[in-house]
Amino acid sequence: MWVADILDGTALAEVKAHLLEIRSVLLRIADLIESIGIAGLKSAIGEASIKQSFESFD
């Protein structure tokens, strides 16, 4: 059954929807880190590159 879903795009649409939800959460986390101002944590996780990566995801 999942093969048929993939072929008609249903499964791919669901995956994209979940990835967009994850992206939203990660962007909120990045904003929180930025607002707290924890420079060491931001540089340790590469906040700027993570945020840029997820902002460009569509």
C-alpha positions as CSV (number, residue, x, y, z in Angstrom):
1,M,0.0,0.0,0.0
2,W,2.8,2.5,0.8
3,V,4.2,1.9,-2.7
4,A,1.0,3.2,-4.1
5,D,1.1,6.2,-1.7
6,I,4.6,7.1,-2.8
7,L,3.6,6.8,-6.5
8,D,0.7,9.1,-6.1
9,G,2.7,11.5,-4.0
10,T,0.6,11.1,-0.8
11,A,3.5,9.8,1.3
12,L,5.9,12.4,0.0
13,A,3.5,15.2,0.8
14,E,3.1,13.8,4.4
15,V,6.9,13.6,4.8
16,K,7.3,17.2,3.5
17,A,4.6,18.3,6.0
18,H,6.4,16.7,8.9
19,L,9.7,18.2,7.8
20,L,8.1,21.6,7.7
21,E,6.8,21.1,11.2
22,I,10.3,20.1,12.4
23,R,11.7,23.1,10.6
24,S,9.3,25.4,12.4
25,V,10.3,24.0,15.8
26,L,14.0,24.3,15.0
27,L,13.6,27.9,13.9
28,R,11.8,28.6,17.2
29,I,14.6,27.0,19.1
30,A,17.2,29.0,17.1
31,D,15.3,32.2,17.9
32,L,15.1,31.3,21.6
33,I,18.8,30.7,21.7
34,E,19.4,34.0,20.0
35,S,17.1,35.9,22.4
36,I,18.8,34.3,25.4
37,G,22.1,35.4,24.0
38,I,24.1,32.3,24.9
39,A,27.0,33.0,22.5
40,G,28.9,29.8,23.4
41,L,25.9,27.6,22.8
42,K,25.1,29.4,19.5
43,S,28.5,28.9,18.2
44,A,28.7,25.3,19.4
45,I,25.6,24.2,17.5
46,G,26.2,26.5,14.5
47,E,22.9,28.3,15.1
48,A,23.3,30.7,12.1
49,S,24.0,27.9,9.6
50,I,21.2,25.8,11.0
51,K,18.7,28.7,10.9
52,Q,19.8,29.6,7.3
53,S,19.5,25.9,6.3
54,F,16.0,25.6,7.5
55,E,14.9,29.0,6.3
56,S,15.8,28.0,2.7
57,F,14.0,24.6,3.0
58,D,10.8,24.6,0.9
